[in-house]
């Protein structure tokens, strides 16, 4: 596993933690198999929307299981997944943590635990002053609560795609929703900041 670069000064550091599997599923649902969200471009969009620059990005995900005999639909999906994760690995300042999926149950292993533990541990030792968590999974709320409890003066924000919104999280932390479509979202704007995003400029074609 690639060793994490040492930072000379952590004061005021802004970290982005990404539930990568959740993000991938959301972008695939939005854009389909022939397009994928270029992660580096999306990061720049997030930074512009928040008016911030991330010092470090931590991305947590697992690749889908490659069966010996694949259907055409599975091949298309895996191709899209490969393109997307390659774009993540090519994004500056990004550490990619790869978990795995159980061959018996198909469930993802290690990824969520690693994300939650890093979020809390880095808060305790003061590695960041701002943490931005990109996910739609409310299971990470407890990690956010613990990170906030064991840190002083640290800011926490939740970031979501329009089809992967952590509704419960918005009652406890500032929540930003990135919208790519024009559809009306059933959210109370008192609890969310909606950031309209131009999907066309952030997508790439898998048919090369």
N, C-alpha and C positions, 0 to 999 in steps of 0.2 A: 504494500500500500504506500502511496506517495506521501512523504513526510510533509507536514504542514509548515509553510514558511514562518519564521519567527518575525513578530512585529516589534519594532523598536519602541513604540510608544502606543499604549492602548487607550490613553485618555481620549474620550470622545469618539471612540471607534463605533462605526455603524455596521452591524452584521445583518445579512439576509439569510434566513434559514428556509429551505425549500423542501416541502413534502413532494418530492419529485414524481412519485408514482401517481399521486393525486393530481398534480399539474398535468402530467402526460395524459391521463384519462380525460381530463377536462378539455384539453386542446384537441384531442382526437374526436371527442364528441362534437365540438364546435366546428371543426374544419374538415373532418373526414380523412380518408386514407391517402389522398393524393397530395395533400398539403400538410406542412408541419410548422409549428411556431419556432422561429429561430430564437433560441434562448438569449443570446447576447443582445439582440435587438429588443427583446421584451424587457430585459433588465434595464436598458437605457430608457425605455418607456416608463417603467416603474420609477426610476430615479427622477425623471422629468415630472411625473405626476406627483411625487412626494416632495420635490425640490430638495433632494438629498443625493449624496453619492455614497455607495456602499464601499467599505474598506475590505470586507471579506464576504464571500458567498459560500454557504455550505448546502450542498445538494444531496438528498438522500433518496435512493430509488433501487429498484431491482429490475433486471431484464426478465422478460417472459420466458417460460420454459420452451426450449426448442425440441419438439417431438421429431421422431425419425420420419414419420409420414405427415406432411402438412397439407391442409386444404389450401385452395387458392386464397380464400379469405384470410387464413392464418398467415400466409406468406406476405400478403399485402400489409397486414397489421405489423408484422415483425420488421418489415422494411421501413415502415413509417417510424417505428420505435427506434430503430438503429440510427436513422437520420436525426431524430430529435435528440437522443442522448449524445450523439457525436457533437451536435451544436452546443450542448451543455459543457462537454469536456473541453471545447475550444474557447470557452468564455473566460476572459482574464479574471484573476482573483478568486477562481472557483475551485473548491475542493469537492470532488465527487465521491460520496460513500456508496459503495455497491453492496446491497444485501443479496438475498436470493429467495426463490420461491420453492416451497416444498413440492417435491415430485409426487407425493402421495395425496396431499390435501389441496395443493395449488395455492395455498395461502402464502403471503409475503412474510418473511422472517427477518428479524434483527433491525430492519430499517426504522420502524417507529420508535423502538426503544433507544436506538442510537441518536436519533434526532432529539427526542425528549431529554435524554441524559446530557447531551452536549449543550442544549439550550439552558438547562439548569446549572450545570457545572461551570460553564463559561460565565454565567451571571455571578455565581458565588465568588469566583476568583477575580472578578472585575475585568474580564477581557473586553467587554463592550459597554457602551453607555446607551446604545439604542439597539433593540432587536426587532426585526420585522419578520414575521412568520407567514410564509405563503402556503396556505392550505385551506381546504374546505372541511377538514375533519375536526369535529368538536372533541375528539378524544385527546387532543393536545392541550385542551384548556387547563387540565390539572398541572401540566408542565409549566405553562405560563404563570399560573397562580404561584407555584413553588419558586420559579425564577424571580418573580416580583417580590415574594416574601423574603427571599434571602439576598436581596440586593438593595442598594440605596441609590435613589436618584436616577434609576434606569428607566427608560421609556420602552414600552412594548406596543407594537402595532400588529394588526392582523391584515393580511392581504388575500384577496380571493378573486377567482374568475367568476364571471356572471352566472355560470352553471355549477359552481362549486362553492357556495356561500356558507360560511360558518355562522348560522343565525344566532346561536347561543353566545358566541364570542362577542358579538357586538354590544351586549349589555355590560361587558366588563372591560373591553379594550377598544380603542379607536380602530375602526374597520374600514378598509378601502376596497371597493369592488371595481374591477377592471372590466368594462363592458365593450364587447366587440360588435355586437349586433344592435339592431334598432328596436328589439322587442321590449315591451314594458315589463319591468321586473316587479315582482310582488314583495317589495321591501319598503320599510319605513325609513325615509331619508333622514329622519332625525338621528338614526343610529348608524348610518352609513355615509361615506363620502363616495359618490359615484364618479369614476374617471372614464370618460368616453375615449375609446382607443381605436385607431385606424388599423384594422387587421391586415389590410392589403400590404402595407409596408413592412409587416413583421413576419410574413409567411414565405416559405420556399416550397418548391415543387419536388416531390419524390421521384418523379419521372425524369431522370437525367440521362 
